[in-house]
Amino acid sequence: MPFDQNIAQKSYEGRERRVGYEFELSELSLREMADAVQRIFGGTIEEEGEFSLKLKDADYGDFSIESDSHFLKGSKLKSPMLATSSRMLVPHEIVTPPIPLKDMGRLEDLRLEILARSQKKLPFPSIAPCGLHINAEVPEKSVSYILDVLRAFAFLQDELLEKRRPTLLRRLWPYIAPYPEDYCQLLRNPFYEPDLRRMVDDYLRYNPTRNRALDALPLFLWMDESCLASYHLGDEALIKKRPTFHYRLPNCRLADPDWTVASEWNSWAAIEKLAADKERMKALMQSGTRSERILELSL
């Protein structure tokens, strides 16, 4: 399956758009994962701690390979045994540098390399909830573009989740929660045309957390560094400003021969294409139901 490229090709700066990925995996050790990444993208492996490796000077920049667990990194019980047994519950993670749209096919090369190395499974079943995060650089720096993407996701989130068919454990994980229906109704309202500050305030009224399937907080912070100053979410230090949405997908099955990176990317492309289709978006909003309570709060 090819990566859908029928989306905006240029970034807000006028150069080729890039995309960062975060892959979670439980079948391989950190070193095995680093070796797989090095095989495809080159670079030099450096240890940054017992639960963190860095692939320096690789194609496109540096890759991080680490345990996706804050408590492991800070634990006083660090040991090889802890690192191995933790994979039953806590996946490891590959964080890529931004990769140009035209080169995303190389991620399928990485998937096949990991698949080949994963044929020898763990001696115990892993129940780690592995997910995939996509950080696509925005093609323009405007409130209207952000609103269109949020609206498109509000229309598509249920269908996208159903197509992904996440495991029960992954559904229970808090990090991929959908937007609540009240917020979706607000976004579907054709008369809702906020400025940036109003859009941030409304977003946080219904989503006072970074744990959403489509997390807009890094993008809001990049648009306006002061926009979160009056909010106390409890994990502000984890929100890093960047010119991307943070799209959290429920499944990452790098060791599954029937799964592809392209199929997951294409779910994001579907959101972008709907957001860019003004006539279809207008028709969807006009056919939707309205809530007077939301109208009173937001207009």
Secondary structure, 3 states (H helix, E strand, C coil): CCCCCCCCCECCCCCECEEEEEEEECCCCHHHHHHHHHHHHCCEEEEEECCEEEEEEECCEEEEEEECCHHHHHCCCCCHHHHHHHHHCCCEEEECCCEEHHHCCHHHHHHHHHHHHCCCCCCCCCCCCCCEEEEEECCCCCHHHHHHHHHHHHHHHHHHHHHHCCCHHHHHCHHHCCCCHHHHHHHHCCCCCCCHHHHHHHHHHHCCCCCCCEECHHHHHHHCCCCCCCCCCCCHHHCCCCCECEEEECCCCCCCCCCCHHHHHHHHHHHHHHHHCHHHHHHHHHHCCCCHHHHHHHC
